[in-house]
Amino acid sequence: MRIDIHTHTKKIKQGDSESRNIDVDRFMEIIKETDVKILAITNHNHFDLEQYTQFKTSVDGICQMWAGVEFDILEEGRRAHLITIVNPKNAQAFSEKVNEVIGTTSADTFTISIDDVVNNFDSLDTIFIAHYHSKKPSLTDKDVDKLESLVANPKRVLKEASNSISAGIYINHGHNSIHGSDVQNWDDYVKNSTSLPELRLPVESFEQFCLLLDKDDATIKTILDKKTKETIQINPFNNVAEIMDIDIYNDINILFGSKGTGKTDILKALSKFYNGKGFKTEVYESNSNKIDEVFDLKGTQLTIDIEQFGIDDCSTELASLRNATEKEITSLSKYGDYYSADAKNKISKNIKVDKFTTLDENSPKRSFEDVKNNLKKFQEFKDYYTADIKLKEIIGDELLGELDNVIERILEKINSESEKRFIDYKSINFFNKLVKLFVSEISKKTGQPEKPTKTGFAEYASNRISIEKDVNKILENILKIIEPIVEEVGNLGDKGKLYCKINLLIQNGKISDAKYKHTNSTTKIPQKLVADKIELISKHIYANTLFEKIDELKKIESSESVSSINDLLLFYKHFTLDDEFYTPSNGESSMVLLHNELMKDKEIYLIDEPEKSLGNDYISDVIVPLIKEKAKSGKRVIIATHDANIAVRTLPYNSIYREHDINGYYTYSGNPFSNNLVCSSEGKPNLDWKSISMKTLEGGKSAFGERGKIYGNT
Amino acid sequence: MATHNATIERKEDSATLKLALGETVLDIVLTEDNPNDVKTVFNKLLEVLKRGEFDFNLTDEKEDLYFHICKEYITQLNAELKSTYKELKDNGLLRIE
């Protein structure tokens, strides 16, 4: 929520730019694009009631419109500008008065004295904002003093700075200060509006704004009470005498005070309290976490399944390879034995079945299994869509019926093919069995040697084919390249983004890089040897030495630890900047860890000394806006800090101050808006929030000096 | 499909089935029972089979014991070469250029 107390909607003076002119439609569009919720029209020596009313109506409910004029002041021969803004309820009277005072004088030549401004307009419930110092033409300190002495409420006199930094400096010196856009060109307004003063408290009306200027406690309390708060009883020091009741707002809550006043204990007690209520909280302590551990560079928690990269783990193939044995072939002597023996039995001589050559049974078997697999998949698909009622609702009966019809036809076709292939396979199978049976029985009855039915080549070859298939699949998957996993760690400002990179390799028998480790093993030797041996086996598939190599694989010490390609996975996890290896400094580590903590979607943030190891710029430019953003969305942010940038610049709804003196510890609570800190123990006077903040916090003075974005003042 | 020549070499105290694959000749000694030698021949047959289907035709003029043995052996081997070629093909392991 931003406020702009100085805008121009018309070119009034000769020197005014044409680009100050704006019509109602464009004005409405521009305001909708900004976060400006209060805007005062303050043209030079001119107030157009009709335009004001039109503009006000156009942004009704989006932005409050206040009526004002930027008067040319002539005081003892000095010229200056004084913005006069009245209660919008008095816009009509203000218009009449402005017309009366200016009359027919041209805006270019009109001037008015301080006395006359006060006499004519103070009664209309007015705020006076004087151009001051670098905001030219400015009123002198003497002029401002005079103005303050003449108006009914001197707190209604503010000074306008040229920009937010100047405004901050004036506040530091005890001036009430604010600044506005003084819009020159409405084309730039959306962009420029982001540097307008921000309203920390949701100001609902002109009257409320004036009461805040007066630091009216009731008004502040009313606004603060609109935020959800909870009174929590904690016992952080395990001491009955120090049981604390503290208010926690769904906003920013700051715990501050000298070192050793128990702020961390309070945070921990709050964490315990919230966890007891079912929230999941923990105190984020800067520097207690090491970025290497948070991002698990050692990979102790790293679990990666290579199948997620489209790599088969080949566990079945590895097991088959280990269990592979040589297939025996038919001994040549069997042929010799059979043909050497003379068949004497007449009947056996007449039997021909045993003379048949057995047929290839493997091909029809594979062929049948293929179609069986197709059948299974289609059947599963049918079961899936038949059982899914929700899918049925989406697709509708008609379309589902069409699908079912097609699937049924496909199933019928596959079924018929399956039957055919089954018969082919089984008939060959039975035929071969028959031949073997006759051969065996004739041999038994006649005492003749059995006739060999096969050379053994097919089985021998089939075994090697199967091994080659397994080895090829293992090697193909081992040689696959895995893209590194890159996770954003955080922003290191001008240096760029810090990433955490996990490089992944599969041990292929040749990787010796010491930086790479296995995820689930401390040793790297068996993995390397196993991978190397598999590669060697692949070169001996059609050699007599194949099974010697397979035996060597089995004999590798701890080779059983490699049961899948997952066991061959190697990782190397490190940080990168600009895609180069990078080791973040302590400060950079703190920076990204805190940033990440605040980026987590939580209901309650408990943060202990976030400023540790961090630069002021990073706190101001990144951390403070993030904290404010959390507060805006109603999160409970509780921060123990010594840093004024955080304790002051976040303008906390709740400041809890811990004090220690010779009599013991005291807890005060308050806020920057009332500028009070009230002690929970009786007998202690209220403290001034600003003075305590300046005294206790590191960088207190400069933090107040930079508070230009805030309308309030302390 | 190529058909290669198979012949029987008879010596005084030994006989060998000779499988000619172009310039290479693979020997299966019929008078010895040495499975490893036969496996070596099988390995070579497999390597050649990966490059294309083939079978053997036995050419021999004597109808002696060796002829009967080899005739049966070649018949069975041809059937097994055929089914193995199909298996290699089904598994995508052929190396046909």
Interface residues (C-beta under 8 A of the other chain):
Chain A: E328 I329 S331 L332 S333 Y335 G336 Y339 S340 T357 T358 L359 D360 N362 S363 R366 K451 P452 T453 K454 T455 F457 A458 Y460 A461 S462 R464 I465 E468 K469 Y542 A543 N544
Chain B: I28 V29 L30 E32 D33 P35 N36 V38 K39 T40 F42 N43 K44 L45 L46 E47 L49 L65 H68 I69 E72 Y73 T75 Q76 L77 A79 E80 L81 K82 S83 T84 K86 E87 L88 D90 N91 L93
